[in-house]
Amino acid sequence: MCQDELLGENFTVHFYFADGHSAQVTLHYAGNSLNADSTYSNLVMNLRAKYGRELISKSSSLVMHRTAAWLHGRTNIGLWLHTIEEFALLNIVYQVRLAQDADKL
């Protein structure tokens, strides 16, 4: 676990391994919901520029939840934002698809 700055916000970075190989990297932000909403929108624009239009884009005002997902080669890229009043959780997940069957999706 380490800290990194992305778009002016501090993220905690978590690395996950399976069978001795990198399987997932998660960047996690917990903080002000106004900053997180703006950061989410900026991240979507940056990820679109790099990976193209997202495969999934959902938003729910009922529970203040936004999500987007991309697929790049053998990597799933997910972006999630959950806000509760003034507090927000924002995650960016890069996950390697390990199973060969996943290539058929």
JOWOLIN-V963119 format. One record per helix or strand. SS is the DSSP state (@ for helix, = for strand). FROM is the first residue (numbers start at 1). TO is the last residue. If there is no record, write none. Layout:
# JOWOLIN-V963119
SS_FROM_TO / SS_FROM_TO
This chain:
# JOWOLIN-V963119
=_2_6 / =_9_18 / =_21_32 / @_33_51 / =_56_60 / =_65_72 / =_75_84 / =_87_96 / @_100_104
